[in-house]
Amino acid sequence: MAVTATFVTSDLILVMDNGIGASGQALSQSRIYKNVKTDTADEDVYAVAQALIALQSKTCNAVQRRNVVEMESE
């Protein structure tokens, strides 16, 4: 059975350091930028992430891209 995947949405997520909690655990905060064009190259999304990180006062721990895909069988 063949399956066709179609991109629906894409988000850019910056996981920022948010200090240390009361019990010593590392805290993080996600900044989500929605509606990234689904056909944008990962390199271009990463370049935009780096520009956004330069504007932040907190340290960035991770750059993530979340793609939502709709799948159908043929």
N, CA, C and O atoms as a GROMACS GRO file, in nm:
protein
  296
    1MET      N    1   0.085  -0.117   0.000
    1MET     CA    2   0.000   0.000   0.000
    1MET      C    3   0.090   0.124   0.000
    1MET      O    4   0.177   0.138   0.086
    2ALA      N    5   0.069   0.211  -0.095
    2ALA     CA    6   0.144   0.336  -0.103
    2ALA      C    7   0.077   0.443  -0.018
    2ALA      O    8  -0.046   0.453  -0.012
    3VAL      N    9   0.159   0.523   0.047
    3VAL     CA   10   0.109   0.630   0.132
    3VAL      C   11   0.165   0.763   0.080
    3VAL      O   12   0.284   0.775   0.054
    4THR      N   13   0.078   0.861   0.068
    4THR     CA   14   0.117   0.995   0.026
    4THR      C   15   0.111   1.088   0.147
    4THR      O   16   0.009   1.095   0.216
    5ALA      N   17   0.222   1.158   0.172
    5ALA     CA   18   0.228   1.252   0.285
    5ALA      C   19   0.225   1.395   0.230
    5ALA      O   20   0.300   1.428   0.138
    6THR      N   21   0.140   1.478   0.287
    6THR     CA   22   0.128   1.618   0.247
    6THR      C   23   0.152   1.706   0.369
    6THR      O   24   0.084   1.691   0.471
    7PHE      N   25   0.248   1.798   0.357
    7PHE     CA   26   0.274   1.889   0.468
    7PHE      C   27   0.154   1.981   0.489
    7PHE      O   28   0.099   2.036   0.394
    8VAL      N   29   0.115   1.997   0.615
    8VAL     CA   30   0.001   2.082   0.649
    8VAL      C   31   0.052   2.212   0.710
    8VAL      O   32   0.018   2.320   0.663
    9THR      N   33   0.133   2.202   0.816
    9THR     CA   34   0.189   2.321   0.881
    9THR      C   35   0.331   2.292   0.928
    9THR      O   36   0.374   2.177   0.936
   10SER      N   37   0.402   2.400   0.958
   10SER     CA   38   0.538   2.389   1.010
   10SER      C   39   0.559   2.502   1.109
   10SER      O   40   0.518   2.616   1.085
   11ASP      N   41   0.624   2.471   1.222
   11ASP     CA   42   0.653   2.570   1.326
   11ASP      C   43   0.802   2.569   1.358
   11ASP      O   44   0.867   2.465   1.351
   12LEU      N   45   0.854   2.684   1.393
   12LEU     CA   46   0.991   2.697   1.444
   12LEU      C   47   0.982   2.712   1.595
   12LEU      O   48   0.905   2.794   1.644
   13ILE      N   49   1.060   2.633   1.668
   13ILE     CA   50   1.056   2.637   1.814
   13ILE      C   51   1.197   2.664   1.866
   13ILE      O   52   1.291   2.591   1.833
   14LEU      N   53   1.210   2.768   1.948
   14LEU     CA   54   1.335   2.797   2.016
   14LEU      C   55   1.317   2.758   2.161
   14LEU      O   56   1.228   2.810   2.229
   15VAL      N   57   1.399   2.666   2.210
   15VAL     CA   58   1.393   2.623   2.350
   15VAL      C   59   1.498   2.705   2.426
   15VAL      O   60   1.618   2.687   2.408
   16MET      N   61   1.448   2.795   2.510
   16MET     CA   62   1.535   2.889   2.580
   16MET      C   63   1.559   2.845   2.725
   16MET      O   64   1.471   2.787   2.789
   17ASP      N   65   1.680   2.873   2.775
   17ASP     CA   66   1.714   2.847   2.915
   17ASP      C   67   1.637   2.944   3.002
   17ASP      O   68   1.638   3.065   2.978
   18ASN      N   69   1.569   2.892   3.104
   18ASN     CA   70   1.490   2.977   3.192
   18ASN      C   71   1.535   2.964   3.338
   18ASN      O   72   1.456   2.984   3.430
   19GLY      N   73   1.662   2.932   3.357
   19GLY     CA   74   1.719   2.927   3.491
   19GLY      C   75   1.706   2.791   3.557
   19GLY      O   76   1.688   2.689   3.492
   20ILE      N   77   1.718   2.794   3.691
   20ILE     CA   78   1.713   2.673   3.773
   20ILE      C   79   1.594   2.682   3.867
   20ILE      O   80   1.570   2.786   3.928
   21GLY      N   81   1.521   2.573   3.878
   21GLY     CA   82   1.404   2.568   3.966
   21GLY      C   83   1.443   2.555   4.113
   21GLY      O   84   1.560   2.541   4.146
   22ALA      N   85   1.343   2.561   4.199
   22ALA     CA   86   1.365   2.556   4.344
   22ALA      C   87   1.431   2.426   4.387
   22ALA      O   88   1.508   2.426   4.483
   23SER      N   89   1.403   2.316   4.319
   23SER     CA   90   1.463   2.188   4.356
   23SER      C   91   1.587   2.154   4.274
   23SER      O   92   1.635   2.041   4.277
   24GLY      N   93   1.638   2.253   4.200
   24GLY     CA   94   1.763   2.235   4.126
   24GLY      C   95   1.750   2.187   3.983
   24GLY      O   96   1.851   2.167   3.916
   25GLN      N   97   1.629   2.167   3.934
   25GLN     CA   98   1.611   2.121   3.797
   25GLN      C   99   1.624   2.238   3.699
   25GLN      O  100   1.591   2.352   3.731
   26ALA      N  101   1.673   2.207   3.580
   26ALA     CA  102   1.685   2.309   3.476
   26ALA      C  103   1.546   2.341   3.421
   26ALA      O  104   1.466   2.252   3.395
   27LEU      N  105   1.518   2.469   3.406
   27LEU     CA  106   1.391   2.514   3.351
   27LEU      C  107   1.413   2.563   3.209
   27LEU      O  108   1.517   2.621   3.177
   28SER      N  109   1.314   2.540   3.124
   28SER     CA  110   1.322   2.590   2.987
   28SER      C  111   1.190   2.654   2.949
   28SER      O  112   1.086   2.631   3.012
   29GLN      N  113   1.197   2.736   2.846
   29GLN     CA  114   1.079   2.805   2.794
   29GLN      C  115   1.084   2.794   2.642
   29GLN      O  116   1.186   2.824   2.581
   30SER      N  117   0.974   2.753   2.583
   30SER     CA  118   0.968   2.740   2.437
   30SER      C  119   0.906   2.864   2.377
   30SER      O  120   0.801   2.911   2.421
   31ARG      N  121   0.971   2.917   2.275
   31ARG     CA  122   0.916   3.027   2.197
   31ARG      C  123   0.880   2.969   2.060
   31ARG      O  124   0.966   2.922   1.987
   32ILE      N  125   0.752   2.972   2.029
   32ILE     CA  126   0.702   2.906   1.908
   32ILE      C  127   0.665   3.011   1.804
   32ILE      O  128   0.588   3.103   1.832
   33TYR      N  129   0.719   2.994   1.685
   33TYR     CA  130   0.688   3.081   1.571
   33TYR      C  131   0.613   2.995   1.471
   33TYR      O  132   0.671   2.908   1.406
   34LYS      N  133   0.484   3.021   1.458
   34LYS     CA  134   0.396   2.938   1.377
   34LYS      C  135   0.393   2.982   1.230
   34LYS      O  136   0.440   3.089   1.194
   35ASN      N  137   0.337   2.895   1.150
   35ASN     CA  138   0.311   2.920   1.008
   35ASN      C  139   0.437   2.942   0.925
   35ASN      O  140   0.438   3.028   0.837
   36VAL      N  141   0.542   2.866   0.954
   36VAL     CA  142   0.659   2.867   0.866
   36VAL      C  143   0.617   2.798   0.736
   36VAL      O  144   0.548   2.696   0.739
   37LYS      N  145   0.657   2.854   0.625
   37LYS     CA  146   0.620   2.792   0.497
   37LYS      C  147   0.675   2.649   0.493
   37LYS      O  148   0.792   2.626   0.523
   38THR      N  149   0.590   2.555   0.456
   38THR     CA  150   0.628   2.414   0.460
   38THR      C  151   0.736   2.379   0.359
   38THR      O  152   0.808   2.281   0.378
   39ASP      N  153   0.750   2.457   0.252
   39ASP     CA  154   0.851   2.426   0.151
   39ASP      C  155   0.983   2.499   0.175
   39ASP      O  156   1.072   2.493   0.090
   40THR      N  157   0.998   2.568   0.288
   40THR     CA  158   1.122   2.639   0.320
   40THR      C  159   1.229   2.538   0.360
   40THR      O  160   1.203   2.446   0.438
   41ALA      N  161   1.349   2.557   0.307
   41ALA     CA  162   1.461   2.467   0.338
   41ALA      C  163   1.500   2.479   0.485
   41ALA      O  164   1.490   2.586   0.546
   42ASP      N  165   1.544   2.366   0.542
   42ASP     CA  166   1.586   2.365   0.682
   42ASP      C  167   1.698   2.465   0.709
   42ASP      O  168   1.702   2.526   0.816
   43GLU      N  169   1.789   2.483   0.615
   43GLU     CA  170   1.899   2.577   0.630
   43GLU      C  171   1.848   2.720   0.645
   43GLU      O  172   1.902   2.799   0.723
   44ASP      N  173   1.744   2.754   0.570
   44ASP     CA  174   1.686   2.888   0.577
   44ASP      C  175   1.612   2.909   0.710
   44ASP      O  176   1.620   3.017   0.769
   45VAL      N  177   1.542   2.808   0.755
   45VAL     CA  178   1.472   2.817   0.884
   45VAL      C  179   1.575   2.834   0.996
   45VAL      O  180   1.554   2.913   1.088
   46TYR      N  181   1.686   2.760   0.987
   46TYR     CA  182   1.791   2.771   1.088
   46TYR      C  183   1.855   2.910   1.088
   46TYR      O  184   1.887   2.964   1.193
   47ALA      N  185   1.873   2.966   0.970
   47ALA     CA  186   1.931   3.102   0.960
   47ALA      C  187   1.838   3.204   1.026
   47ALA      O  188   1.886   3.295   1.095
   48VAL      N  189   1.709   3.191   1.007
   48VAL     CA  190   1.613   3.280   1.072
   48VAL      C  191   1.618   3.258   1.223
   48VAL      O  192   1.611   3.354   1.300
   49ALA      N  193   1.629   3.133   1.266
   49ALA     CA  194   1.638   3.103   1.409
   49ALA      C  195   1.760   3.172   1.470
   49ALA      O  196   1.751   3.227   1.579
   50GLN      N  197   1.873   3.169   1.401
   50GLN     CA  198   1.993   3.233   1.453
   50GLN      C  199   1.974   3.384   1.465
   50GLN      O  200   2.022   3.445   1.561
   51ALA      N  201   1.904   3.444   1.370
   51ALA     CA  202   1.876   3.588   1.378
   51ALA      C  203   1.785   3.619   1.496
   51ALA      O  204   1.804   3.720   1.564
   52LEU      N  205   1.685   3.534   1.521
   52LEU     CA  206   1.596   3.554   1.634
   52LEU      C  207   1.668   3.533   1.767
   52LEU      O  208   1.643   3.605   1.864
   53ILE      N  209   1.758   3.435   1.772
   53ILE     CA  210   1.835   3.409   1.894
   53ILE      C  211   1.920   3.530   1.931
   53ILE      O  212   1.936   3.561   2.048
   54ALA      N  213   1.974   3.597   1.829
   54ALA     CA  214   2.058   3.715   1.854
   54ALA      C  215   1.979   3.827   1.922
   54ALA      O  216   2.038   3.913   1.987
   55LEU      N  217   1.848   3.826   1.908
   55LEU     CA  218   1.763   3.928   1.969
   55LEU      C  219   1.718   3.892   2.111
   55LEU      O  220   1.657   3.975   2.180
   56GLN      N  221   1.747   3.770   2.155
   56GLN     CA  222   1.700   3.723   2.285
   56GLN      C  223   1.802   3.754   2.395
   56GLN      O  224   1.922   3.763   2.369
   57SER      N  225   1.753   3.772   2.516
   57SER     CA  226   1.842   3.791   2.630
   57SER      C  227   1.879   3.659   2.695
   57SER      O  228   1.978   3.651   2.768
   58LYS      N  229   1.800   3.554   2.672
   58LYS     CA  230   1.826   3.423   2.730
   58LYS      C  231   1.906   3.336   2.634
   58LYS      O  232   1.910   3.362   2.514
   59THR      N  233   1.970   3.233   2.689
   59THR     CA  234   2.048   3.140   2.609
   59THR      C  235   1.955   3.038   2.542
   59THR      O  236   1.861   2.989   2.604
   60CYS      N  237   1.983   3.008   2.418
   60CYS     CA  238   1.903   2.910   2.344
   60CYS      C  239   1.966   2.772   2.361
   60CYS      O  240   2.085   2.753   2.333
   61ASN      N  241   1.886   2.676   2.407
   61ASN     CA  242   1.934   2.539   2.426
   61ASN      C  243   1.911   2.451   2.305
   61ASN      O  244   1.985   2.355   2.283
   62ALA      N  245   1.809   2.482   2.225
   62ALA     CA  246   1.778   2.398   2.109
   62ALA      C  247   1.696   2.476   2.007
   62ALA      O  248   1.617   2.564   2.041
   63VAL      N  249   1.717   2.441   1.880
   63VAL     CA  250   1.636   2.492   1.770
   63VAL      C  251   1.562   2.372   1.713
   63VAL      O  252   1.624   2.273   1.674
   64GLN      N  253   1.428   2.380   1.709
   64GLN     CA  254   1.347   2.269   1.661
   64GLN      C  255   1.253   2.316   1.551
   64GLN      O  256   1.212   2.432   1.546
   65ARG      N  257   1.220   2.223   1.465
   65ARG     CA  258   1.118   2.248   1.363
   65ARG      C  259   1.015   2.138   1.374
   65ARG      O  260   1.049   2.019   1.369
   66ARG      N  261   0.889   2.176   1.389
   66ARG     CA  262   0.780   2.079   1.401
   66ARG      C  263   0.698   2.084   1.274
   66ARG      O  264   0.640   2.188   1.240
   67ASN      N  265   0.693   1.970   1.203
   67ASN     CA  266   0.613   1.959   1.080
   67ASN      C  267   0.492   1.872   1.107
   67ASN      O  268   0.504   1.764   1.167
   68VAL      N  269   0.376   1.917   1.063
   68VAL     CA  270   0.254   1.837   1.071
   68VAL      C  271   0.225   1.788   0.930
   68VAL      O  272   0.218   1.866   0.835
   69VAL      N  273   0.209   1.656   0.918
   69VAL     CA  274   0.191   1.594   0.788
   69VAL      C  275   0.059   1.517   0.788
   69VAL      O  276   0.027   1.447   0.884
   70GLU      N  277  -0.015   1.531   0.680
   70GLU     CA  278  -0.138   1.452   0.662
   70GLU      C  279  -0.107   1.337   0.567
   70GLU      O  280  -0.053   1.358   0.458
   71MET      N  281  -0.140   1.216   0.609
   71MET     CA  282  -0.109   1.099   0.528
   71MET      C  283  -0.236   1.035   0.475
   71MET      O  284  -0.338   1.027   0.544
   72GLU      N  285  -0.227   0.990   0.350
   72GLU     CA  286  -0.339   0.921   0.285
   72GLU      C  287  -0.287   0.800   0.211
   72GLU      O  288  -0.177   0.803   0.155
   73SER      N  289  -0.365   0.696   0.210
   73SER     CA  290  -0.327   0.578   0.130
   73SER      C  291  -0.385   0.592  -0.010
   73SER      O  292  -0.491   0.650  -0.031
   74GLU      N  293  -0.313   0.539  -0.103
   74GLU     CA  294  -0.355   0.548  -0.243
   74GLU      C  295  -0.427   0.422  -0.286
   74GLU      O  296  -0.470   0.412  -0.400
   0.00000   0.00000   0.00000
